[in-house]
Amino acid sequence: MSTDYDEQTTFDTKGKYPASISSIDLCPSNVECSKLGNPCIDCSFNHSCVYGSQLNVSCTVKDRVNCSGSTTFIRAMRCQYCYQTESWEHTCTSSSLCKAVASPRQYYTANCSVKSEIICLGKRRFLKRLPCNWTGGYRWRTALFLSIVLGGFGADRFYLGHWQEGIGKLFSFGGLGVWTLIDVILISLHYLGPADGSLYI
């Protein structure tokens, strides 16, 4: 099995002219051949294998790849397509363009790539719908502390990015304490989060 992306685009040192380099050039040198992964090896196997079954496949190191030991070896794999791999077997892009705190929960389409050591059927890059789950660096403990100590001045709202409500709390002295108490409860229960829609860390 070979990679679906044998080349990638890069730029020269001045960043002006695109240049195409082979992904094989990125393969490590002077390592044990059997430890190499995609895109440094080609593996052949039966596409009619039973899904989920464990099998051994024969792999061969690609030309121009320098490694030690036998260039042909056996690797173990599970019969599955790349998009069916476990979450820890591939990496996906993240997105901050959706709200992590929303009802119903929002999802985004991520670009995922199977890790080099994983052998699977089909394309090694695929699209996957993932729940919006990102953070902007706001800490729940900090927000709660500011709400308790400086909530009357709107410090908690300013910290979370709710500057309009923060101004309202500042000039009303926390709604004479009522607004401050409500915000303490909302933050402690995670009902009040960052204005950018991210999660607390």
N, C-alpha and C positions, 0 to 999 in steps of 0.2 A: 504494500500500500504506500502510495506516495502522497506528499502534501499537495493541497490544491493551490497553494500560493508559493511558487518556487522563487519568485522575485519580489522585491519591494523597492519603492522609490525613495531615494535619499537625495541630498544636495551636497555640492562641493563646499569647501571651507568658506567660501564667500557667500554661500546661500543663494546663488543666482541661477546656476544651471543644474537641472535635475539629472541624476545619473542612476542607471539601473544596475543593481548589484544582485548577485545570486545569493539566496538564503543559505546555500551550502557554505559560503565564505564565513558565515557566522557560527559554523560548527566548531566545537572545541577540538584542539589538536593533542595528540599524544595521550589519549585516554583509552581505557579499555573499550573495544568495539561494542561489546555486548551492553555497555552502559549508555550508548548513544540513543537519542530519540529522534522524533520528527524535527526538522526535515532532513536529517542526516542518513536515514535508513529507508529502505523499501521492504515492505512485508507483503507476503502473498498468503491468502487463505480462502476458504470456501464461503462464498456469500450466502449459501443456502444453509448455514449453520443454524441451530436452534437458539432462539433468543434467550439470553441469560446463561447459556451454557459456557463452561470454561473450556478453553482449547489452547493448544500450542500452535504457533505459527512460525514459519521460517522467514527470517529477516536477513537482508544483505546490505552492507554499507554501500552508500552511493560513491560514484567515482569522485576523485579529487578530495575525498575526506581522509585525513590522516589519523589513524588510530592503531592501537596495539592489540595483538591477538588475532583470532580468526575473524574474517570479515563476514562470515555466514554463521548464524547462531539461531537458537530457538528462544522465542519470547512467549510468555503466557498472556492471554487476553480473555475478556468476556465478550461473547457475541452480542453486540449492541451497536446502534448507530451513535455517532458522536453527540447528537443532540439529546440522547437518552442517558448520557453519563451523569454521575452524581455531581452535586454542586461543588464539591471539593476537587473534582477532577477537571474542572475548567474554570477560567476566569472571565468575568463579564465587566463591561463598562458600567459606570454609575451615572446617575443623572440628578441634577439639582433643579431641574425645570418643572418638577411636579411637587405636590404637597405631600409630605410624609404623614402629616396629621390632617386627615380628611375623611369624610363619611359620605358615600362609601369609599373604601380604600382605593387609592389611585395606583395605577400600574404604568410602567414605561417599557419600551422595547429596547433591549440591550444587545450589543454585539458581543458574542461570546467566542472564546477560542479554547480548544482542548489543550491541556498541558502536554508538553513534548513527550513525556514518558508514557502517555496513555495511547493505546492502540485501539482504534474503533473504525466502524464502517462509515462511509459517506464523507461529506465535507467536514473539515476540522474547524471551520468557522460557521456560525449559525446565529440566527436571531432568537431571542427568548424574552417572554414577558415576565417581568419581575416586579414585585411590590415596591413602591417608592419608599425607600428606607435610607435616608441620608441625614447627616447632621451638619449644622453650620458652626459648631463649636460652643454652643450655649450650654452652660451647666445648670442642672436643676437645683443643686444645692446653693449656687450663687444667686439664682433668681429668688429662691425661697428666703435666703438670708436678707437680700435687699428688700424684699416685700415686708419682712417683719421689722427690720431696723429702720429703713428709709422709705417705706411704702407711702408714707404721708406726703413725700416729695415726688412721688412718681418714679423713683429710681428703678424699681422693678420693671415698670412698663418701658422706660427708656432703654434698659438693658436688653429687653426682649425685642426691641424694635417697634413697639407700639407707641411711637412718639406722640401721636395725637391724643391718645388717652393719658399719656404721661403728663402732657401739658395741662389737661383737665384736672388730674389729681394734684398737680403742683399748685395750681391757683385756687383749688377748693380745699387744700390741706387734707387730701385723701378722702374727700367727701365727708369731712368731719369724723373720720375714723371708720365710717361704714364701708366705703369703697376699699379702704385698705384691708379691712377684715375679710371682705369678699375675695379680694385678690389673693390673700394668704391661703384661703381655702381652695380657690381654683388652682393655684400653682401647686399646692401640696397634693392635690388629687390629679395633677397632670392635665387638667382641663384647659389651662392657659399655657400656651407654648410660644415659641419664637414666631415672630410675624412672618418670617420667610417660609413657614410651613415645614421646617426641619424638625428633627427629634432632638431631645436633650441628650447630652453625653454623661 
